[in-house]
């Protein structure tokens, strides 16, 4: 057992509830005897980010401008948009100063080691943290979802004061790693740990079995800052489908290989956390909760007896396989067990585009799912991607038509502009075989966002923006609706 002190900094303040990987690592360290304290910017009044909420009247005009300014070929407009976006993100000077002031106060207790979990956009904030740690001679270890991307790991390793970068799932060796850091021992022999930008180590392997991990410890998260007491859960890591060309979730830390907890352990975790934190609202963060049908159906059966008046949400894959767990009876049973909201990826109303994306879904099957879930009393949320390589004006019109035809069964639609996320299959294809994608031009990678900016020549075609705006108008009409009462607690949260 160890007795060193650790300050864990959680910079993932996008959620309005605890961060699962941080809670998991805190549990590992406390189980090994470490004295762990948690610092979250939310605890000092830095606001969490609002997710999609009910659209305002006329809000589609702002959406039109946002998409046009992002997709235009005008360098001046794209630059101006980037500066405005920076001013509204956690990298703004005011937010950065508040985070560092809060961290400095937490650092006054002189921990033996500082751990930071961060998104790539926090590069400058991590640099400030590293400077303070260097001044005090405190080792600093940094990790996050994207640090298995070599270029990003190298960038963070250039920050003076960063002792090591971790990539992959390091829970199995985390206690020994932190203990070694505390006494100044070499760190680059641990799986997934790199100390030099010139000699990166590969990411740590996916963990098996998941039952070896302790139940996450959310005790010290800033519960007072959350509008609703929501318990985040993850019964599996990775996605059983895992073939979508655009998806960065299946290439970052915990998504690389599909693994599921046994049903008994999943049930234990739900019951333990709900009782520990006296909460009945649950968010399942599995990339697709129906990836393991035994766990999916088992949770539906068990939840009414586990959590009184449970209210929960999840994401699913409405796949084209014969049994995807989303038949009418299963959806009715899930609603009876407290399922209030479901998210699935439509991405496109064009079957041609879905095939190119590797989605493994069928447009008609998704329409049936939307209708069946809505009729079962479940709030349906879809995601849509516009601008995927090969998508035409005709494809955009098909997406608009899908939303118009099925809008009565959908309560929220998140329309996203296609991004070339670093490390994804489509990013590799665009770089390796550019002749296959003549409409696409890639710029230099943006390491602060983990994306490769691009320009798509299709947007220059006559009628393109008319078709795009028809998608946005259809989505806006759907998003103007209030969520049904049972799902209101997840408005703007998930």
C-alpha positions in Angstrom: 0.0 0.0 0.0 1.1 3.5 -0.7 0.6 6.7 1.3 1.7 9.5 -1.1 -0.7 12.4 -1.8 -2.1 13.0 -5.2 -3.9 16.1 -6.6 -6.1 15.0 -9.5 -7.2 17.8 -11.9 -10.3 17.1 -14.0 -10.4 19.5 -16.9 -13.2 17.6 -18.6 -15.9 20.1 -17.6 -18.2 19.5 -20.5 -20.5 17.4 -18.5 -22.9 18.3 -15.7 -22.0 15.2 -13.7 -18.8 13.3 -12.7 -16.2 12.1 -15.3 -16.2 8.3 -15.5 -12.4 7.8 -16.2 -11.4 10.2 -13.5 -13.7 8.5 -11.0 -12.3 5.1 -12.0 -8.7 6.2 -11.5 -9.5 7.9 -8.2 -11.0 4.6 -7.0 -7.8 2.7 -8.1 -5.5 5.1 -6.3 -7.6 5.3 -3.1 -7.8 1.5 -3.1 -4.0 1.4 -3.2 -3.8 3.8 -0.2 -3.0 7.1 -1.8 -4.4 10.3 -0.3 -6.3 11.7 -3.4 -7.8 15.2 -3.7 -9.8 16.2 -6.7 -9.9 19.7 -8.4 -12.6 20.4 -10.9 -13.1 23.9 -12.5 -16.8 23.4 -11.9 -16.1 23.6 -8.1 -14.9 27.2 -8.5 -17.7 28.4 -10.7 -16.4 27.8 -14.1 -19.5 26.8 -16.1 -20.0 23.5 -17.7 -21.0 23.5 -21.4 -24.6 23.4 -22.3 -25.4 20.7 -24.8 -28.3 20.9 -27.2 -31.4 22.7 -25.8 -34.8 23.6 -27.2 -34.2 25.8 -30.2 -35.3 29.5 -30.2 -37.5 31.1 -32.7 -35.4 32.1 -35.7 -32.4 30.1 -34.4 -32.1 28.4 -37.7 -30.7 31.6 -39.2 -27.8 31.4 -36.7 -27.3 27.8 -37.7 -27.2 28.8 -41.4 -24.5 31.4 -40.7 -22.5 29.0 -38.4 -22.4 26.3 -41.1 -21.8 28.6 -44.0 -18.9 30.4 -42.2 -17.4 27.0 -41.3 -17.7 25.6 -44.9 -16.9 28.6 -47.0 -13.7 28.7 -49.0 -13.0 32.3 -47.9 -9.9 32.2 -45.7 -10.7 35.6 -44.2 -14.2 34.4 -43.0 -12.8 31.1 -41.7 -10.1 32.9 -39.7 -12.6 35.4 -38.2 -14.9 32.4 -37.2 -11.9 30.7 -35.6 -11.1 33.7 -33.5 -14.7 34.1 -32.3 -14.9 30.4 -31.5 -11.7 30.7 -29.4 -13.1 33.6 -27.4 -16.1 31.4 -26.5 -14.2 28.3 -25.4 -12.3 27.3 -22.2 -9.2 28.8 -23.8 -10.5 32.3 -23.2 -8.2 34.4 -21.0 -10.7 34.8 -18.2 -11.6 31.2 -17.9 -7.9 30.2 -18.1 -7.0 32.6 -15.3 -9.8 31.3 -13.1 -8.8 27.7 -13.6 -5.1 28.4 -12.8 -6.0 30.5 -9.7 -8.1 27.6 -8.5 -5.4 25.1 -9.2 -2.7 27.2 -7.5 -4.9 27.2 -4.4 -5.3 23.4 -4.5 -1.5 23.1 -5.0 -0.8 24.9 -1.8 -1.2 21.6 0.1 1.9 20.4 -1.7 0.9 17.0 -3.2 3.6 14.5 -4.1 2.2 14.1 -7.6 -0.2 16.0 -9.8 -2.4 14.1 -12.4 -4.3 16.0 -15.1 -7.0 14.6 -17.3 -7.6 17.0 -20.2 -9.0 17.5 -23.7 -6.6 18.7 -26.3 -8.1 22.2 -26.3 -6.7 22.7 -22.8 -3.1 22.8 -24.1 -2.4 26.3 -22.8 -4.1 25.6 -19.5 -2.0 22.5 -19.0 1.1 24.6 -19.9 0.2 26.9 -17.0 -0.3 24.0 -14.6 3.0 22.5 -15.7 4.8 25.8 -15.0 3.5 25.9 -11.5 4.4 22.3 -10.9 7.9 22.8 -12.2 8.4 25.8 -9.9 7.6 23.5 -6.9 9.4 20.4 -8.2 6.2 18.4 -8.3 6.0 15.7 -11.0 3.1 16.1 -13.4 1.5 13.3 -15.4 -1.0 14.2 -18.1 -3.5 12.0 -19.9 -6.8 12.2 -21.9 -8.8 10.6 -24.6 -6.6 11.8 -27.5 -3.1 11.1 -26.1 -2.8 7.9 -28.1 -2.5 10.2 -31.2 1.3 10.6 -31.4 1.4 14.2 -32.7 -0.8 15.3 -29.8 1.3 13.4 -27.3 4.5 15.0 -28.7 3.0 18.5 -28.5 2.1 18.1 -24.8 5.5 16.6 -24.0 7.1 19.9 -25.2 5.6 21.7 -22.2 8.2 22.4 -19.6 7.1 20.7 -16.3 5.2 17.8 -17.9 6.9 14.6 -16.5 5.0 12.1 -18.6 2.1 11.6 -20.9 -0.1 8.5 -20.6 -2.0 7.0 -23.5 -4.4 4.1 -23.4 -5.9 2.4 -20.4 -3.3 2.6 -17.6 -5.5 1.7 -14.6 -3.7 -1.6 -14.1 -0.3 0.1 -13.5 -1.6 3.5 -12.3 -0.7 3.0 -8.6 2.9 1.9 -9.3 3.3 4.7 -11.9 2.2 7.4 -9.4 4.4 5.9 -6.7 7.4 5.9 -9.1 6.8 9.5 -10.0 6.6 10.5 -6.4 10.2 9.3 -5.8 11.6 10.5 -9.1 12.0 7.0 -10.6 12.0 6.5 -14.4 8.5 6.4 -15.8 8.9 5.4 -19.5 9.0 1.7 -18.6 5.3 1.7 -17.8 2.8 0.6 -20.5 1.4 3.6 -22.4 3.7 6.1 -20.7 6.1 8.4 -22.6 8.5 11.0 -21.2 10.2 12.2 -24.4 8.7 13.5 -27.6 11.5 11.8 -29.4 10.7 8.3 -28.1 7.0 7.7 -27.7 5.8 4.4 -26.3 2.6 2.8 -27.8 -0.7 3.2 -26.0 -1.4 0.8 -23.2 -3.5 -2.2 -24.2 -7.2 -2.3 -23.7 -8.1 -3.7 -20.2 -9.6 -7.2 -19.7 -11.7 -8.1 -17.9 -13.4 -4.9 -16.8 -14.6 -6.6 -13.6 -11.0 -6.1 -12.3 -11.6 -2.4 -12.0 -13.1 -0.9 -8.8 -16.5 0.9 -8.9 -15.7 4.5 -9.7 -15.4 7.0 -6.8 -17.4 10.1 -7.5 -17.3 11.3 -3.8 -15.3 14.5 -4.3 -16.9 15.8 -7.5 -18.7 19.1 -7.2 -22.2 17.8 -6.8 -23.4 21.2 -5.6 -22.6 22.5 -9.1 -24.9 20.0 -10.9 -28.4 21.1 -11.6 -29.5 17.4 -11.3 -27.8 14.6 -9.4 -26.9 12.3 -12.4 -24.9 9.1 -12.1 -22.7 8.4 -15.1 -22.2 4.7 -15.9 -20.3 2.6 -18.5 -21.0 -1.1 -18.7 -18.7 -1.6 -21.7 -15.8 -0.1 -23.4 -15.6 0.2 -27.2 -18.4 -0.3 -29.7 -19.4 -3.8 -30.9 -20.1 -2.3 -34.4 -16.9 -0.2 -34.4 -16.8 0.3 -38.2 -17.9 3.9 -38.8 -15.3 5.6 -40.8 -15.7 9.0 -39.2 -15.8 7.9 -35.6 -13.1 9.1 -33.2 -14.7 7.4 -30.2 -13.6 4.0 -31.4 -10.0 5.1 -31.9 -9.4 7.0 -28.7 -8.5 5.6 -25.3 -11.3 3.3 -24.2 -13.0 2.7 -27.6 -10.3 0.6 -29.4 -11.8 -2.8 -28.6 -15.2 -3.8 -27.5 -15.4 -5.4 -24.1 -18.4 -5.7 -21.8 -18.9 -6.2 -18.1 -20.8 -9.2 -17.0 -24.4 -8.4 -16.2 -24.0 -9.1 -12.5 -21.2 -6.6 -12.2 -23.1 -4.0 -14.2 -26.1 -4.4 -11.9 -23.9 -4.1 -8.8 -22.3 -0.9 -10.1 -25.7 0.7 -10.8 -27.1 -0.2 -7.4 -24.0 0.8 -5.5 -23.6 4.2 -7.1 -27.3 5.1 -7.0 -27.4 4.3 -3.3 -24.1 6.0 -2.5 -25.1 9.2 -4.1 -28.8 9.1 -3.5 -29.6 9.6 -7.1 -32.1 8.2 -9.5 -31.0 9.9 -12.8 -28.6 7.8 -14.8 -26.6 8.4 -17.9 -25.1 5.3 -19.6 -22.0 6.3 -21.5 -21.5 3.1 -23.4 -20.9 4.1 -27.0 -23.8 1.8 -27.8 -25.6 0.3 -24.8 -27.2 -2.5 -26.9 -23.8 -3.7 -28.0 -24.1 -6.6 -25.5 -27.7 -7.7 -25.7 -27.5 -9.8 -22.5 -26.5 -6.7 -20.5 -29.1 -4.5 -22.4 -32.0 -6.8 -21.6 -30.7 -7.6 -18.2 -30.5 -4.0 -17.1 -34.0 -3.3 -18.4 -35.2 -6.2 -16.2 -33.2 -5.2 -13.2 -33.5 -1.4 -13.0 -37.0 -1.2 -11.5 -35.8 -3.2 -8.5 -32.4 -1.4 -8.3 -33.3 2.3 -8.4 -36.7 3.6 -7.3 -38.3 5.7 -10.0 -35.1 5.5 -12.2 -34.8 8.0 -15.1 -32.1 7.2 -17.6 -30.7 7.8 -21.0 -28.4 6.0 -23.4 -27.1 5.7 -26.9 -27.9 2.7 -29.1 -27.0 1.4 -32.6 -30.1 0.9 -34.6 -28.3 -1.6 -36.8 -29.6 -3.6 -39.7 -29.0 -6.9 -38.0 -32.0 -9.2 -37.4 -32.0 -8.7 -33.6 -30.6 -5.3 -32.4 -32.5 -5.4 -29.1 -34.8 -2.5 -30.2 -38.0 -4.3 -31.1 -41.3 -2.8 -29.9 -41.6 -5.0 -26.9 -38.0 -4.3 -25.7 -38.6 -0.5 -26.1 -41.8 -0.7 -24.1 -40.0 -2.6 -21.4 -37.2 -0.1 -21.4 -39.6 2.8 -21.0 -41.3 0.9 -18.1 -37.9 0.6 -16.5 -37.3 4.4 -16.7 -35.7 4.9 -20.0 -36.6 8.5 -20.9 -34.3 9.3 -23.8 -32.4 7.5 -26.5 -29.8 8.8 -29.0 -28.9 7.0 -32.2 -26.9 8.1 -35.2 -28.9 8.7 -38.3 -26.0 10.6 -39.8 -27.6 10.7 -43.3 -30.9 10.0 -44.9 -29.1 8.6 -47.9 -28.4 4.9 -47.9 -25.5 5.5 -50.3 -23.8 7.8 -47.7 -24.5 5.4 -44.8 -22.7 2.6 -46.8 -19.7 4.9 -47.4 -19.6 5.8 -43.7 -19.6 2.1 -42.7 -22.7 2.7 -40.5 -24.2 -0.7 -40.9 -27.7 0.8 -40.6 -30.7 1.0 -42.9 -32.7 4.2 -43.4 -36.0 2.4 -43.2 -35.0 0.5 -40.0 -34.0 3.8 -38.4 -37.4 5.3 -39.3 -39.1 2.3 -37.7 -37.0 2.7 -34.6 -37.9 6.4 -34.3 -41.6 5.5 -34.5 -41.5 2.5 -32.2 -39.4 4.4 -29.5 -41.6 7.4 -29.7 -44.8 5.4 -29.4 -43.3 3.6 -26.4 -43.0 7.0 -24.7 -39.2 7.5 -25.2 -37.7 10.8 -26.3 -35.7 10.2 -29.5 -32.5 12.1 -30.3 -30.7 11.8 -33.6 -27.3 12.9 -34.8 -26.7 14.0 -38.4 -23.4 14.6 -40.2 -23.3 16.8 -43.3 -20.4 17.1 -45.7 -19.1 13.5 -45.6 -16.8 12.7 -48.5 -18.9 11.8 -51.5 -22.1 13.3 -50.2 -24.0 15.2 -52.9 -26.7 17.8 -53.0 -29.2 14.9 -53.7 -28.0 13.1 -50.6 -28.6 16.2 -48.5 -32.1 16.4 -49.8 -32.7 12.8 -48.8 -31.6 13.7 -45.2 -33.9 16.7 -45.2 -36.7 14.5 -46.4 -36.1 11.9 -43.7 -36.3 14.6 -41.0 -39.4 16.1 -42.5 -41.2 12.7 -42.9 -40.2 11.4 -39.4 -40.2 14.6 -37.4 -43.3 13.7 -35.4 -41.3 10.8 -33.8 -38.1 12.8 -33.1 -37.5 15.4 -30.4 -34.0 16.5 -31.0 -31.6 16.5 -33.9 -27.9 17.4 -33.6 -26.6 18.4 -37.0 -22.8 18.3 -37.2 -20.5 19.4 -39.9 -18.2 16.5 -40.9 -14.8 16.8 -39.3 -11.7 14.9 -40.2 -10.9 13.6 -36.8 -7.2 12.6 -36.3 -6.7 8.9 -36.1 -9.9 7.9 -37.8 -10.2 5.5 -40.8 -11.5 8.3 -43.0 -8.6 10.6 -42.1 -6.2 7.9 -43.1 -8.0 7.3 -46.4 -8.1 11.0 -47.3 -4.4 11.3 -46.7 -3.3 8.0 -48.3 -5.5 8.1 -51.4 -6.3 11.8 -52.2 -7.1 11.0 -55.8 -10.1 9.1 -54.6 -11.5 12.2 -53.0 -10.9 15.0 -55.6 -13.3 17.4 -53.9 -11.4 17.3 -50.6 -8.4 19.4 -49.7 -6.7 18.9 -46.3 -4.9 21.6 -44.4 -2.3 21.2 -41.6 -3.6 19.3 -38.5 -5.1 21.4 -35.7 -3.6 19.7 -32.6 -5.7 21.8 -30.2 -8.8 20.4 -31.7 -7.6 17.0 -32.8 -8.9 17.6 -36.3 -7.5 18.1 -39.8 -9.2 21.2 -41.3 -10.4 20.7 -44.8 -12.3 22.3 -47.7 -14.9 20.5 -49.7 -15.4 21.7 -53.3 -18.9 20.3 -53.4 -20.0 23.4 -51.4 -19.3 25.5 -54.4 -21.9 23.8 -56.5 -25.1 25.7 -57.3 -27.8 24.7 -54.9 -25.6 23.2 -52.2 -26.4 25.6 -49.5 -30.1 25.6 -50.4 -30.0 21.8 -49.8 -28.0 22.2 -46.6 -30.3 24.8 -45.2 -33.3 22.6 -45.9 -31.7 20.1 -43.5 -31.1 22.8 -40.9 -34.6 24.0 -41.2 -36.1 20.5 -40.8 -33.9 20.0 -37.7 -34.8 23.4 -36.3 -38.5 22.6 -36.6 -38.0 19.4 -34.6 -35.8 21.1 -32.1 -38.4 23.8 -31.4 -40.5 21.2 -29.7 -40.4 20.9 -25.9 -39.0 17.6 -24.7 -41.6 15.3 -23.2 -41.8 15.7 -19.4 -40.1 12.4 -18.7 -36.9 13.6 -20.5 -36.8 17.2 -19.3 -34.0 16.4 -16.8 -31.6 15.7 -19.6 -32.3 18.9 -21.6 -29.0 20.6 -22.2 -27.1 17.9 -20.4 -27.0 14.8 -22.6 
